[in-house]
Amino acid sequence: MLDDASYTCDACGEQVVVPIDATAGRDQEYVEDCPVCCRPHVLNVRIGDDGAAFVNARPE
Ligand SMILES: [Zn+2]
């Protein structure tokens, strides 16, 4: 099951959509570079009971 979620880059303000792989677990954390300004963010992904994905991003 693949879903999409989005976060706002705190360096450039761009809203970035990321694909979420719900099979990887309901609580995921990984580093991804903003596609606009290339700054790394630590993304914390949580999958809710209804399957909706939420992403929190913080600067690495
Ligand atoms: Zn950015």
N, CA, C, O and the ligand as a Tripos MOL2 file, in Angstrom:
@<TRIPOS>MOLECULE
protein
  241   239    61     0     0
PROTEIN
NO_CHARGES

@<TRIPOS>ATOM
      1 N           0.8510   -1.1900    0.0000 N.3       1 MET1
      2 CA          0.0000    0.0000    0.0000 C.3       1 MET1
      3 C           0.8840    1.2350    0.0000 C.2       1 MET1
      4 O           1.7610    1.3920    0.8490 O.2       1 MET1
      5 N           0.6410    2.0970   -0.9540 N.am      2 LEU2
      6 CA          1.4010    3.3340   -1.0220 C.3       2 LEU2
      7 C           0.4700    4.5220   -0.8680 C.2       2 LEU2
      8 O          -0.6260    4.5630   -1.4270 O.2       2 LEU2
      9 N           0.9370    5.4730   -0.1020 N.am      3 ASP3
     10 CA          0.1400    6.6710    0.1410 C.3       3 ASP3
     11 C           1.0580    7.8820   -0.0500 C.2       3 ASP3
     12 O           2.2750    7.7380   -0.1690 O.2       3 ASP3
     13 N           0.4720    9.0450   -0.0760 N.am      4 ASP4
     14 CA          1.2610   10.2640   -0.1630 C.3       4 ASP4
     15 C           1.0210   11.1150    1.0690 C.2       4 ASP4
     16 O          -0.0750   11.1290    1.6290 O.2       4 ASP4
     17 N           2.0440   11.8120    1.4740 N.am      5 ALA5
     18 CA          1.8940   12.8070    2.5250 C.3       5 ALA5
     19 C           2.7930   13.9750    2.1510 C.2       5 ALA5
     20 O           3.6170   13.8620    1.2430 O.2       5 ALA5
     21 N           2.6420   15.0770    2.8340 N.am      6 SER6
     22 CA          3.4740   16.2210    2.4890 C.3       6 SER6
     23 C           3.9900   16.9120    3.7400 C.2       6 SER6
     24 O           3.3900   16.8330    4.8120 O.2       6 SER6
     25 N           5.1120   17.5870    3.5730 N.am      7 TYR7
     26 CA          5.6640   18.3960    4.6520 C.3       7 TYR7
     27 C           6.1130   19.7160    4.0570 C.2       7 TYR7
     28 O           6.2780   19.8450    2.8440 O.2       7 TYR7
     29 N           6.3080   20.6870    4.9210 N.am      8 THR8
     30 CA          6.7870   21.9850    4.4650 C.3       8 THR8
     31 C           8.2540   22.1330    4.8340 C.2       8 THR8
     32 O           8.6230   22.0410    6.0050 O.2       8 THR8
     33 N           9.0720   22.3580    3.8440 N.am      9 CYS9
     34 CA         10.5000   22.5460    4.0810 C.3       9 CYS9
     35 C          10.7030   23.8070    4.9070 C.2       9 CYS9
     36 O          10.1990   24.8710    4.5470 O.2       9 CYS9
     37 N          11.4330   23.7000    6.0090 N.am     10 ASP10
     38 CA         11.5890   24.8970    6.8410 C.3      10 ASP10
     39 C          12.7300   25.7890    6.3680 C.2      10 ASP10
     40 O          12.9370   26.8810    6.8970 O.2      10 ASP10
     41 N          13.4570   25.3220    5.3830 N.am     11 ALA11
     42 CA         14.5300   26.1440    4.8340 C.3      11 ALA11
     43 C          14.0230   27.0340    3.6990 C.2      11 ALA11
     44 O          14.3760   28.2120    3.6310 O.2      11 ALA11
     45 N          13.1940   26.4760    2.8040 N.am     12 CYS12
     46 CA         12.7500   27.2550    1.6490 C.3      12 CYS12
     47 C          11.2300   27.4440    1.6100 C.2      12 CYS12
     48 O          10.7240   28.2060    0.7860 O.2      12 CYS12
     49 N          10.5010   26.7560    2.4940 N.am     13 GLY13
     50 CA          9.0590   26.9630    2.5710 C.3      13 GLY13
     51 C           8.2510   26.1840    1.5570 C.2      13 GLY13
     52 O           7.0270   26.3030    1.5130 O.2      13 GLY13
     53 N           8.9200   25.3910    0.7450 N.am     14 GLU14
     54 CA          8.2250   24.6160   -0.2670 C.3      14 GLU14
     55 C           7.4610   23.4570    0.3720 C.2      14 GLU14
     56 O           7.9440   22.8280    1.3140 O.2      14 GLU14
     57 N           6.2580   23.1800   -0.1550 N.am     15 GLN15
     58 CA          5.5380   21.9910    0.2880 C.3      15 GLN15
     59 C           5.9920   20.8160   -0.5640 C.2      15 GLN15
     60 O           5.8920   20.8450   -1.7910 O.2      15 GLN15
     61 N           6.4870   19.7950    0.0960 N.am     16 VAL16
     62 CA          7.0850   18.6530   -0.5880 C.3      16 VAL16
     63 C           6.2160   17.4220   -0.3420 C.2      16 VAL16
     64 O           5.9340   17.0660    0.8020 O.2      16 VAL16
     65 N           5.7980   16.7790   -1.4280 N.am     17 VAL17
     66 CA          5.0100   15.5550   -1.3220 C.3      17 VAL17
     67 C           5.9550   14.3610   -1.3340 C.2      17 VAL17
     68 O           6.8330   14.2540   -2.1900 O.2      17 VAL17
     69 N           5.7610   13.4750   -0.3800 N.am     18 VAL18
     70 CA          6.5980   12.2770   -0.3230 C.3      18 VAL18
     71 C           5.7090   11.0420   -0.3700 C.2      18 VAL18
     72 O           4.6520   11.0180    0.2600 O.2      18 VAL18
     73 N           6.1250   10.0120   -1.1130 N.am     19 PRO19
     74 CA          5.3860    8.7530   -1.1180 C.3      19 PRO19
     75 C           5.6330    8.0220    0.1970 C.2      19 PRO19
     76 O           6.7610    7.9760    0.6890 O.2      19 PRO19
     77 N           4.5870    7.4590    0.7530 N.am     20 ILE20
     78 CA          4.6910    6.7360    2.0200 C.3      20 ILE20
     79 C           4.4610    5.2540    1.7630 C.2      20 ILE20
     80 O           3.4530    4.8620    1.1740 O.2      20 ILE20
     81 N           5.3950    4.4460    2.2050 N.am     21 ASP21
     82 CA          5.2320    2.9980    2.1110 C.3      21 ASP21
     83 C           4.7420    2.4900    3.4590 C.2      21 ASP21
     84 O           5.5230    2.2980    4.3920 O.2      21 ASP21
     85 N           3.4310    2.2750    3.5420 N.am     22 ALA22
     86 CA          2.8360    1.8820    4.8170 C.3      22 ALA22
     87 C           3.2660    0.4990    5.2700 C.2      22 ALA22
     88 O           3.1240    0.1490    6.4420 O.2      22 ALA22
     89 N           3.7930   -0.2890    4.3370 N.am     23 THR23
     90 CA          4.2470   -1.6240    4.7260 C.3      23 THR23
     91 C           5.5690   -1.5680    5.4870 C.2      23 THR23
     92 O           5.9870   -2.5610    6.0820 O.2      23 THR23
     93 N           6.2230   -0.4150    5.4690 N.am     24 ALA24
     94 CA          7.5130   -0.2880    6.1560 C.3      24 ALA24
     95 C           7.3320   -0.0240    7.6460 C.2      24 ALA24
     96 O           8.3170    0.0840    8.3760 O.2      24 ALA24
     97 N           6.0920    0.0790    8.1060 N.am     25 GLY25
     98 CA          5.8570    0.2780    9.5310 C.3      25 GLY25
     99 C           5.0110    1.5110    9.7660 C.2      25 GLY25
    100 O           4.9060    2.3800    8.9010 O.2      25 GLY25
    101 N           4.4070    1.5820   10.9450 N.am     26 ARG26
    102 CA          3.5040    2.6900   11.2420 C.3      26 ARG26
    103 C           4.2220    3.8780   11.8380 C.2      26 ARG26
    104 O           3.6300    4.9410   12.0280 O.2      26 ARG26
    105 N           5.4840    3.7030   12.1290 N.am     27 ASP27
    106 CA          6.2720    4.7920   12.7110 C.3      27 ASP27
    107 C           7.6510    4.7260   12.0690 C.2      27 ASP27
    108 O           8.4700    3.8760   12.4180 O.2      27 ASP27
    109 N           7.8960    5.6270   11.1330 N.am     28 GLN28
    110 CA          9.1360    5.5610   10.3600 C.3      28 GLN28
    111 C           9.9100    6.8710   10.5160 C.2      28 GLN28
    112 O           9.3320    7.9410   10.7080 O.2      28 GLN28
    113 N          11.2080    6.7500   10.4290 N.am     29 GLU29
    114 CA         12.0350    7.9450   10.4550 C.3      29 GLU29
    115 C          13.1770    7.7580    9.4770 C.2      29 GLU29
    116 O          13.8860    6.7530    9.5110 O.2      29 GLU29
    117 N          13.3450    8.7390    8.6050 N.am     30 TYR30
    118 CA         14.4470    8.6550    7.6600 C.3      30 TYR30
    119 C          14.8130   10.0590    7.2130 C.2      30 TYR30
    120 O          14.0750   11.0170    7.4430 O.2      30 TYR30
    121 N          15.9560   10.1560    6.5780 N.am     31 VAL31
    122 CA         16.4700   11.4490    6.1380 C.3      31 VAL31
    123 C          16.2240   11.5980    4.6460 C.2      31 VAL31
    124 O          16.4890   10.6880    3.8620 O.2      31 VAL31
    125 N          15.7120   12.7630    4.2700 N.am     32 GLU32
    126 CA         15.5010   13.0310    2.8480 C.3      32 GLU32
    127 C          15.8820   14.4750    2.5630 C.2      32 GLU32
    128 O          15.6360   15.3740    3.3670 O.2      32 GLU32
    129 N          16.4910   14.6740    1.3940 N.am     33 ASP33
    130 CA         16.8520   16.0310    0.9930 C.3      33 ASP33
    131 C          15.6670   16.7160    0.3370 C.2      33 ASP33
    132 O          14.9510   16.1050   -0.4570 O.2      33 ASP33
    133 N          15.4620   17.9760    0.6650 N.am     34 CYS34
    134 CA         14.4340   18.7520   -0.0170 C.3      34 CYS34
    135 C          14.7700   18.8100   -1.5060 C.2      34 CYS34
    136 O          15.9020   19.1390   -1.8610 O.2      34 CYS34
    137 N          13.8120   18.4960   -2.3860 N.am     35 PRO35
    138 CA         14.1090   18.5130   -3.8270 C.3      35 PRO35
    139 C          14.3080   19.9240   -4.3710 C.2      35 PRO35
    140 O          14.8200   20.0900   -5.4780 O.2      35 PRO35
    141 N          13.9130   20.9320   -3.6170 N.am     36 VAL36
    142 CA         14.0390   22.3080   -4.0880 C.3      36 VAL36
    143 C          15.3660   22.9240   -3.6490 C.2      36 VAL36
    144 O          16.1040   23.4700   -4.4690 O.2      36 VAL36
    145 N          15.6660   22.8350   -2.3520 N.am     37 CYS37
    146 CA         16.8770   23.5060   -1.8510 C.3      37 CYS37
    147 C          17.9490   22.5180   -1.4000 C.2      37 CYS37
    148 O          19.0350   22.9250   -0.9880 O.2      37 CYS37
    149 N          17.6470   21.2170   -1.4780 N.am     38 CYS38
    150 CA         18.6240   20.1600   -1.2130 C.3      38 CYS38
    151 C          19.0910   20.0850    0.2350 C.2      38 CYS38
    152 O          20.1040   19.4460    0.5210 O.2      38 CYS38
    153 N          18.3750   20.7250    1.1510 N.am     39 ARG39
    154 CA         18.7640   20.5980    2.5540 C.3      39 ARG39
    155 C          18.1760   19.3230    3.1440 C.2      39 ARG39
    156 O          17.0210   18.9880    2.8820 O.2      39 ARG39
    157 N          18.9620   18.6220    3.9320 N.am     40 PRO40
    158 CA         18.4680   17.3740    4.5100 C.3      40 PRO40
    159 C          17.4850   17.6200    5.6550 C.2      40 PRO40
    160 O          17.6660   18.5320    6.4620 O.2      40 PRO40
    161 N          16.4540   16.7980    5.7080 N.am     41 HIS41
    162 CA         15.4800   16.8320    6.7890 C.3      41 HIS41
    163 C          15.3240   15.4290    7.3520 C.2      41 HIS41
    164 O          15.4130   14.4330    6.6340 O.2      41 HIS41
    165 N          15.0910   15.3810    8.6400 N.am     42 VAL42
    166 CA         14.6950   14.1160    9.2420 C.3      42 VAL42
    167 C          13.1730   14.0640    9.1930 C.2      42 VAL42
    168 O          12.4910   14.8860    9.8060 O.2      42 VAL42
    169 N          12.6490   13.0870    8.4560 N.am     43 LEU43
    170 CA         11.2000   12.9420    8.3270 C.3      43 LEU43
    171 C          10.7100   11.8790    9.3030 C.2      43 LEU43
    172 O          11.2200   10.7590    9.3370 O.2      43 LEU43
    173 N           9.7270   12.2490   10.0820 N.am     44 ASN44
    174 CA          9.1070   11.2960   10.9890 C.3      44 ASN44
    175 C           7.7060   11.0290   10.4690 C.2      44 ASN44
    176 O           6.8610   11.9240   10.4540 O.2      44 ASN44
    177 N           7.4600    9.7970   10.0430 N.am     45 VAL45
    178 CA          6.1910    9.4120    9.4160 C.3      45 VAL45
    179 C           5.3820    8.5800   10.3900 C.2      45 VAL45
    180 O           5.8930    7.6390   10.9960 O.2      45 VAL45
    181 N           4.1200    8.9350   10.5330 N.am     46 ARG46
    182 CA          3.2250    8.1330   11.3570 C.3      46 ARG46
    183 C           1.9950    7.7660   10.5380 C.2      46 ARG46
    184 O           1.4290    8.6040    9.8350 O.2      46 ARG46
    185 N           1.5950    6.5220   10.6360 N.am     47 ILE47
    186 CA          0.3960    6.0630    9.9430 C.3      47 ILE47
    187 C          -0.7140    5.9040   10.9860 C.2      47 ILE47
    188 O          -0.5610    5.1710   11.9630 O.2      47 ILE47
    189 N          -1.8190    6.5920   10.7670 N.am     48 GLY48
    190 CA         -2.9300    6.5280   11.7110 C.3      48 GLY48
    191 C          -3.7430    5.2560   11.5560 C.2      48 GLY48
    192 O          -3.5380    4.4820   10.6200 O.2      48 GLY48
    193 N          -4.6710    5.0490   12.4880 N.am     49 ASP49
    194 CA         -5.5270    3.8610   12.4560 C.3      49 ASP49
    195 C          -6.3360    3.7670   11.1690 C.2      49 ASP49
    196 O          -6.6610    2.6700   10.7150 O.2      49 ASP49
    197 N          -6.6600    4.9130   10.5830 N.am     50 ASP50
    198 CA         -7.4500    4.9240    9.3550 C.3      50 ASP50
    199 C          -6.5830    4.8320    8.1030 C.2      50 ASP50
    200 O          -7.0880    4.9010    6.9820 O.2      50 ASP50
    201 N          -5.2720    4.6760    8.3010 N.am     51 GLY51
    202 CA         -4.3690    4.5360    7.1680 C.3      51 GLY51
    203 C          -3.8130    5.8490    6.6460 C.2      51 GLY51
    204 O          -2.9950    5.8540    5.7260 O.2      51 GLY51
    205 N          -4.2480    6.9660    7.2250 N.am     52 ALA52
    206 CA         -3.7380    8.2500    6.7670 C.3      52 ALA52
    207 C          -2.3160    8.4610    7.2960 C.2      52 ALA52
    208 O          -2.0060    8.1180    8.4370 O.2      52 ALA52
    209 N          -1.4710    9.0270    6.4520 N.am     53 ALA53
    210 CA         -0.0780    9.2360    6.8280 C.3      53 ALA53
    211 C           0.1560   10.6990    7.1790 C.2      53 ALA53
    212 O          -0.3650   11.6060    6.5310 O.2      53 ALA53
    213 N           0.9520   10.9020    8.2200 N.am     54 PHE54
    214 CA          1.3390   12.2480    8.6280 C.3      54 PHE54
    215 C           2.8500   12.3220    8.6820 C.2      54 PHE54
    216 O           3.5150   11.3870    9.1280 O.2      54 PHE54
    217 N           3.3900   13.4490    8.2220 N.am     55 VAL55
    218 CA          4.8300   13.6100    8.2130 C.3      55 VAL55
    219 C           5.2110   14.8520    9.0130 C.2      55 VAL55
    220 O           4.6410   15.9270    8.8260 O.2      55 VAL55
    221 N           6.1760   14.6870    9.8970 N.am     56 ASN56
    222 CA          6.7980   15.8190   10.5490 C.3      56 ASN56
    223 C           8.2330   15.8920   10.0610 C.2      56 ASN56
    224 O           8.9190   14.8740    9.9690 O.2      56 ASN56
    225 N           8.6870   17.1120    9.7460 N.am     57 ALA57
    226 CA         10.0550   17.2830    9.2620 C.3      57 ALA57
    227 C          10.7950   18.2390   10.1750 C.2      57 ALA57
    228 O          10.2440   19.2330   10.6490 O.2      57 ALA57
    229 N          12.0550   17.9150   10.4080 N.am     58 ARG58
    230 CA         12.8970   18.8410   11.1370 C.3      58 ARG58
    231 C          14.2630   18.8700   10.4690 C.2      58 ARG58
    232 O          14.6670   17.8890    9.8430 O.2      58 ARG58
    233 N          14.9750   19.9760   10.5940 N.am     59 PRO59
    234 CA         16.2970   20.0400    9.9650 C.3      59 PRO59
    235 C          17.1990   18.9800   10.5670 C.2      59 PRO59
    236 O          17.1080   18.6810   11.7580 O.2      59 PRO59
    237 N          18.0630   18.4160    9.7510 N.am     60 GLU60
    238 CA         18.9480   17.3990   10.2730 C.3      60 GLU60
    239 C          19.9920   18.0390   11.1630 C.2      60 GLU60
    240 O          20.8470   17.3420   11.7110 O.2      60 GLU60
    241 ZN         13.7160   23.2800    0.8210 Zn       61 ZN61
@<TRIPOS>BOND
     1     1     2 1
     2     2     3 1
     3     3     4 2
     4     3     5 am
     5     5     6 1
     6     6     7 1
     7     7     8 2
     8     7     9 am
     9     9    10 1
    10    10    11 1
    11    11    12 2
    12    11    13 am
    13    13    14 1
    14    14    15 1
    15    15    16 2
    16    15    17 am
    17    17    18 1
    18    18    19 1
    19    19    20 2
    20    19    21 am
    21    21    22 1
    22    22    23 1
    23    23    24 2
    24    23    25 am
    25    25    26 1
    26    26    27 1
    27    27    28 2
    28    27    29 am
    29    29    30 1
    30    30    31 1
    31    31    32 2
    32    31    33 am
    33    33    34 1
    34    34    35 1
    35    35    36 2
    36    35    37 am
    37    37    38 1
    38    38    39 1
    39    39    40 2
    40    39    41 am
    41    41    42 1
    42    42    43 1
    43    43    44 2
    44    43    45 am
    45    45    46 1
    46    46    47 1
    47    47    48 2
    48    47    49 am
    49    49    50 1
    50    50    51 1
    51    51    52 2
    52    51    53 am
    53    53    54 1
    54    54    55 1
    55    55    56 2
    56    55    57 am
    57    57    58 1
    58    58    59 1
    59    59    60 2
    60    59    61 am
    61    61    62 1
    62    62    63 1
    63    63    64 2
    64    63    65 am
    65    65    66 1
    66    66    67 1
    67    67    68 2
    68    67    69 am
    69    69    70 1
    70    70    71 1
    71    71    72 2
    72    71    73 am
    73    73    74 1
    74    74    75 1
    75    75    76 2
    76    75    77 am
    77    77    78 1
    78    78    79 1
    79    79    80 2
    80    79    81 am
    81    81    82 1
    82    82    83 1
    83    83    84 2
    84    83    85 am
    85    85    86 1
    86    86    87 1
    87    87    88 2
    88    87    89 am
    89    89    90 1
    90    90    91 1
    91    91    92 2
    92    91    93 am
    93    93    94 1
    94    94    95 1
    95    95    96 2
    96    95    97 am
    97    97    98 1
    98    98    99 1
    99    99   100 2
   100    99   101 am
   101   101   102 1
   102   102   103 1
   103   103   104 2
   104   103   105 am
   105   105   106 1
   106   106   107 1
   107   107   108 2
   108   107   109 am
   109   109   110 1
   110   110   111 1
   111   111   112 2
   112   111   113 am
   113   113   114 1
   114   114   115 1
   115   115   116 2
   116   115   117 am
   117   117   118 1
   118   118   119 1
   119   119   120 2
   120   119   121 am
   121   121   122 1
   122   122   123 1
   123   123   124 2
   124   123   125 am
   125   125   126 1
   126   126   127 1
   127   127   128 2
   128   127   129 am
   129   129   130 1
   130   130   131 1
   131   131   132 2
   132   131   133 am
   133   133   134 1
   134   134   135 1
   135   135   136 2
   136   135   137 am
   137   137   138 1
   138   138   139 1
   139   139   140 2
   140   139   141 am
   141   141   142 1
   142   142   143 1
   143   143   144 2
   144   143   145 am
   145   145   146 1
   146   146   147 1
   147   147   148 2
   148   147   149 am
   149   149   150 1
   150   150   151 1
   151   151   152 2
   152   151   153 am
   153   153   154 1
   154   154   155 1
   155   155   156 2
   156   155   157 am
   157   157   158 1
   158   158   159 1
   159   159   160 2
   160   159   161 am
   161   161   162 1
   162   162   163 1
   163   163   164 2
   164   163   165 am
   165   165   166 1
   166   166   167 1
   167   167   168 2
   168   167   169 am
   169   169   170 1
   170   170   171 1
   171   171   172 2
   172   171   173 am
   173   173   174 1
   174   174   175 1
   175   175   176 2
   176   175   177 am
   177   177   178 1
   178   178   179 1
   179   179   180 2
   180   179   181 am
   181   181   182 1
   182   182   183 1
   183   183   184 2
   184   183   185 am
   185   185   186 1
   186   186   187 1
   187   187   188 2
   188   187   189 am
   189   189   190 1
   190   190   191 1
   191   191   192 2
   192   191   193 am
   193   193   194 1
   194   194   195 1
   195   195   196 2
   196   195   197 am
   197   197   198 1
   198   198   199 1
   199   199   200 2
   200   199   201 am
   201   201   202 1
   202   202   203 1
   203   203   204 2
   204   203   205 am
   205   205   206 1
   206   206   207 1
   207   207   208 2
   208   207   209 am
   209   209   210 1
   210   210   211 1
   211   211   212 2
   212   211   213 am
   213   213   214 1
   214   214   215 1
   215   215   216 2
   216   215   217 am
   217   217   218 1
   218   218   219 1
   219   219   220 2
   220   219   221 am
   221   221   222 1
   222   222   223 1
   223   223   224 2
   224   223   225 am
   225   225   226 1
   226   226   227 1
   227   227   228 2
   228   227   229 am
   229   229   230 1
   230   230   231 1
   231   231   232 2
   232   231   233 am
   233   233   234 1
   234   234   235 1
   235   235   236 2
   236   235   237 am
   237   237   238 1
   238   238   239 1
   239   239   240 2
@<TRIPOS>SUBSTRUCTURE
     1 MET1         2 RESIDUE 1 A MET
     2 LEU2         6 RESIDUE 1 A LEU
     3 ASP3        10 RESIDUE 1 A ASP
     4 ASP4        14 RESIDUE 1 A ASP
     5 ALA5        18 RESIDUE 1 A ALA
     6 SER6        22 RESIDUE 1 A SER
     7 TYR7        26 RESIDUE 1 A TYR
     8 THR8        30 RESIDUE 1 A THR
     9 CYS9        34 RESIDUE 1 A CYS
    10 ASP10       38 RESIDUE 1 A ASP
    11 ALA11       42 RESIDUE 1 A ALA
    12 CYS12       46 RESIDUE 1 A CYS
    13 GLY13       50 RESIDUE 1 A GLY
    14 GLU14       54 RESIDUE 1 A GLU
    15 GLN15       58 RESIDUE 1 A GLN
    16 VAL16       62 RESIDUE 1 A VAL
    17 VAL17       66 RESIDUE 1 A VAL
    18 VAL18       70 RESIDUE 1 A VAL
    19 PRO19       74 RESIDUE 1 A PRO
    20 ILE20       78 RESIDUE 1 A ILE
    21 ASP21       82 RESIDUE 1 A ASP
    22 ALA22       86 RESIDUE 1 A ALA
    23 THR23       90 RESIDUE 1 A THR
    24 ALA24       94 RESIDUE 1 A ALA
    25 GLY25       98 RESIDUE 1 A GLY
    26 ARG26      102 RESIDUE 1 A ARG
    27 ASP27      106 RESIDUE 1 A ASP
    28 GLN28      110 RESIDUE 1 A GLN
    29 GLU29      114 RESIDUE 1 A GLU
    30 TYR30      118 RESIDUE 1 A TYR
    31 VAL31      122 RESIDUE 1 A VAL
    32 GLU32      126 RESIDUE 1 A GLU
    33 ASP33      130 RESIDUE 1 A ASP
    34 CYS34      134 RESIDUE 1 A CYS
    35 PRO35      138 RESIDUE 1 A PRO
    36 VAL36      142 RESIDUE 1 A VAL
    37 CYS37      146 RESIDUE 1 A CYS
    38 CYS38      150 RESIDUE 1 A CYS
    39 ARG39      154 RESIDUE 1 A ARG
    40 PRO40      158 RESIDUE 1 A PRO
    41 HIS41      162 RESIDUE 1 A HIS
    42 VAL42      166 RESIDUE 1 A VAL
    43 LEU43      170 RESIDUE 1 A LEU
    44 ASN44      174 RESIDUE 1 A ASN
    45 VAL45      178 RESIDUE 1 A VAL
    46 ARG46      182 RESIDUE 1 A ARG
    47 ILE47      186 RESIDUE 1 A ILE
    48 GLY48      190 RESIDUE 1 A GLY
    49 ASP49      194 RESIDUE 1 A ASP
    50 ASP50      198 RESIDUE 1 A ASP
    51 GLY51      202 RESIDUE 1 A GLY
    52 ALA52      206 RESIDUE 1 A ALA
    53 ALA53      210 RESIDUE 1 A ALA
    54 PHE54      214 RESIDUE 1 A PHE
    55 VAL55      218 RESIDUE 1 A VAL
    56 ASN56      222 RESIDUE 1 A ASN
    57 ALA57      226 RESIDUE 1 A ALA
    58 ARG58      230 RESIDUE 1 A ARG
    59 PRO59      234 RESIDUE 1 A PRO
    60 GLU60      238 RESIDUE 1 A GLU
    61 ZN61       241 GROUP 0 **** ****
